[in-house]
Amino acid sequence: MTLGDILAPVAFSREFFVSFGTPGLFAVAFLEFCLLPVPPDLVLIPLAVAQPELAFVYAAIATASSVTAGLVGYGIGRKGGRPLLESRFDDERAIRAERYFERYGLVTLSVRAFAPIPEGYELLSVASGVLGLDLRSYVLTSLLGRGGKYFLEAALVLAIGEAARTLTEVELYSIIGVVSLVVVTAYLLRRRLVPDRWQRSVE
């Protein structure tokens, strides 16, 4: 079996969801949470290329649908507790998720929500419910992570236009990764530099 044979169903499913427009994008963004092998990114981009004026609307729809799916996972985790977490994910991953939350807090969820691997967001959404994380904080963090990714993709479409349609998953996530790294680095440097400048201005 070749790589093309493996990717063919994904390409077919992508075109299927694209053909339904906005409802298709909403559906794929929701179903991705259950490991549907079609990233919403690959549906959002063709739609945004076809109608650039709606690029940020599509990003908002993908964000809302994905976060809604995450809320379902949160609710399941809240109701089912740790036994459900352990039955859905192996013990090692469940323990690792708890450790990440203990060490990094909601930053863990935000990073996973931004990442292209849906299972990470699924795991941490369920774990958020199990651990009893504040619902409002969970929603805001999910919006930050999921929305950050989809709105960045919408901005990318507006920046490079039709060329965005030909991007492979690897190329797309590489671009997002580089941009994210630049933003995070700038933010960390700002946190280091701003207090010094403020202190000098006070003196």
N, C-alpha and C positions, 0 to 999 in steps of 0.2 A: 504493500500500500504506500503510495507516494504522499508527499505533503499536500499536493493539490487535491488528492482524494479526501484527505482529512479536513481541509479548509472549505471544500465545496459546499457542505451543508450549512456552514456558517455564512458563506457568501449568499446562498439561496435565501436563508432566513433573514439576512440583512435586507435584501431587496424586497422580501415579503413585507417586512415592517415599514420600510421606506414607502412602499406603495400605498400605505394607509395614512401617510402624512402624520399629523399631530396625534391622532389616537394611537397610531403604531408606535410613535416615540414614547408616549405615556406607558403603553403596554410593555415595551421592551425594557424601559427603565425600572419598572416595577418588578418584572419577572427576572431581571438580572440578579436580584437579591437571592433567588432560589437557584442560582448557578445556570441560568439560561446562557448558552455559549455564544451570545451575541451582545457585545458591548454596546450600550446606548450611544457611545461616542460615534460609532460607525453608522448610526442612523441619524443622529443629530447633524453631523457635518454635511451629508448630501442635502438634507432639507434646508440647512442654513445657506449653502451655496446656491440652491435654487431660488431662495427668497432671502437675500441678505438683510433686508429691512426687518425681518422677523427673527434674526439670529439670536438675539437676547431673549425673545419670547420663547423660542425653542429651548434655550438653556434653562429658563425658569420652569418650563414644563417638565424637563428631565429631572431637575432638582426636586421639584415638588413630588413627583412620582417615586423617585428613589428614596427620599426621606420618609414618605408614607410607608413604603415597604419596610424601611428600617424600624418605623414605629410598631409595625406588626411584630417584628422580631423582638423589639423591646417588651411589648406586651406579653408575648409568649414566654419570654424569659422571666418576667415579673410574676407570671402566674405559675409557671412550671418549676421555677427554682433551679437549684444546682443539679438535681437528677436529670432534668431535661437538657441542661448544658452538656453534661457528661455523656448523655445518650446521643446527642447530635454531633459532638466533637470529641476527639480522643482526650484522655486525661492530661497529657502533656501540653496540648494546645490550650486547654481550658485553664490550667495552672499558669501558663505563660501569659495569657490574657489578663488574669488577675494581677500578676506581678507588674505588668506594664501599667495597669491602672493605678496600682499602689505607688509606682515610681514616677510616672509622668502625668497621671490624672487624665483629664479629657483631651489633652494634646494627642494621646494615643488614638483616640477615636477620630479626631480631626484628620490625622495623617492617614489613617486607614480608609476613611471616607473619601479622601482625595485620591488614593492609590487606585490603579486600574484593576486590581484583583478583588472581585466582589466578595469572595468568601471571607476575607479579612473584615470587611464591614459587617457582614452577616454575623460572624462570630462575636465581634465586639458589641453589636447591637443587642444580641441575646444576653451577652455577659453584662451589659449595662442594666438590663432589667433584673437579672439575677442578683446583682450587687446593690440594687436599689438606688442607682444614681438618679439625681434630680431630673425629672422629666423635661423641665424647661431648658436646663443646661444641656441635656442630651439633644434636644431638637436644635438649639442654636449651634451646637458644635457640628451636628450633622449637616446643617445648612451651610456652614462655613466650609466644610470639607467637600461635600458633593457640589455645592454651588460654585465653589472656587474652581473646580475642575471644568464643569460645563460652561461657565461663563468665560473661562480662559480659552476654551475651544471655540466659542462663538466669536471672541475677539480675534482669534487666529484666522478664522474664516474671513472676517472683514479685512484683515491685514493682507492676506495672500490670495483671496478670492478662489477662483476655479482650481488653482493648484492644490488646495486643501483636499479636494475630492480624491486625488491620486495618492494621498499619504497612506502608507501601511500602518498597522498598529504599532510596530516597532518605532517607526519614524515619528508618529504622533506622540507616543508616550515619551520618546527621547526629547522632543521639543518641549513638552510640558515639564519634564523633569529638569531640563536646563533652566527654563524660566522660573520654576519653583525654587530651584537652588539659588538663583540670583536674588529673588525676592526675600527668601529666608536669610541669606547672607547679609543683605542690605538691612533687614530688620534687626538682626543681631548686632551689626556694627552700629546701628542707630542707638540701640540700647546702651552700648558701651560709650558712645561719643556724646550723646545728648546731656547726660548728667554732668560731664566735665564742662561742657559749654555753659550749661546753666549755672554751674558753680562759679565759673569765671565771671559771668555777667553779674552775679550777685555781689562778688567781691569788687 
